[in-house]
Amino acid sequence: MAKPPPPTATTSPSDPPPPKPRPLGLLSSSARSLLAAARRSPVTTLVVAFFLLALFMYGEDVRTITELSIDDYLYPDADLYNVSGLPPLVLPPPTCDLSDGRWVFDNVSLPAYREKECTFLTKQVTCLANGRPDDTWQYWKWQPNHCSLPTFDPRRFMETMRGKRLMFVGDSLNRNQWESLVCLVQPILSKGRKKIVKRGSLTIFHAKEYRATLEFYWAPFLVESNSDNPKFHSIEHRIIRPERIEGHAKYWKDVDYLIFNTYIWWMNTADMKVRRPNSRYWSQHDEVPRIEAYGRVFKTWSEWLNNNIDPARTSVFFMTISPLHIRKKRSPTVSELASLFVLLPDRDLDCDYLG
C-alpha cells in the first residue's frame, strides 16, 4: 500500500521552524562523533548499540568506554527547565567530563525517596521488604571531579512533561528505571490525581494535573518473541522473531520521549532461537549466533524508527548498560547470603543487588 502524501504545510517561509524536543536528562557517556551522528539518524543509534553490546558479549576491552566524553547534545538549554517560582537551573558546562568522577556518600539530600513511601513499587523491587539487611546503597551519588550535577527536581521535571508522554520500552531493567521515576515524582502530585493503569504489556502512570503520562512497555527483545507476556513468559527457551516488531511498535507512536533497552535477556546462551519466517509454531525455529540475531533485531528496530518517528516530535534514546553490571567481583546476592541471615517469610528474592 502506497504511503499517503505528506500534509500540506500551513506556515509561511518566514515562519521560524518549530522547536525540537530536548532530552530530559543526561545519559551514559559515548563518543562525540557517534552521538553527533546519532542525532541525525536513528540508524546510527543502531551502530552505537550494536558496537557496545558486541564489546560486552565477547569480552573485549571495555576500558575505552569509560574514557569517552559527553557530546554537547546532552547539555540542553537550562532555560528549557526554568519554572516560575523555582530557582534557575544551573547545568554543568559542556566542557565537563561527567564520566570523570567518583561515588560520594550523601545522607543529607538522599535518599531521593523511601521505599515504604512509594506504593507504586512492585514487590520484586522492594529490597528492604524482601529482607535486604542494609539501606546504605540509597545514600550514594555520582560526583564529577570538575563540576556538579543538579539535584533532580520533580516539580521542574513535571512542568517540562506537562501535556506529554514518556515511555520506557524493554526488559525489567527499564521497568526498574520507570518505577524509580514514578517514585521520584509522585510525592508532588495530589491524592486522587495519580494512578496506574495496566493494559497487557503497557503500564501507564497518569499524572492528571499535568496531563502527562510516564509509561512502561514490556518488550524484552524489542521485537516479537515468546516472552512478550509480562507475567507468563519463557525463561529457558527464548525464541524471537527478528523481523516482526509492529505488534509492539504500534504502542510507541505519538510518544514524546522513547527510551529503549534490550540486554540481559540475550545473555543466557551463545546462540539465539529464531522462529522461521511464515512458520505456524514457536517450535519451528533455528539457532543462530547471538550477535547475528541481535543485529537483525536492531535493523528491524531502526528501520521502524526511520519510517514512523518524526524527530521534530519525538526524542529517542537507547539505554546501554554499565560494564560493571558484568563485573566478576560483585557483592553476594540475597540468595547467596540466605545462610548468613534469616529472610522474612514469603518474600521475593528478585531484589538481589547488594552492591
Summary of the structure (lengths in Angstrom):
residues: 355
radius of gyration: 21.4
end to end distance: 53.1
largest distance: 72.3
contacts: 890
relative contact order: 0.14
helix: 29%
strand: 16%
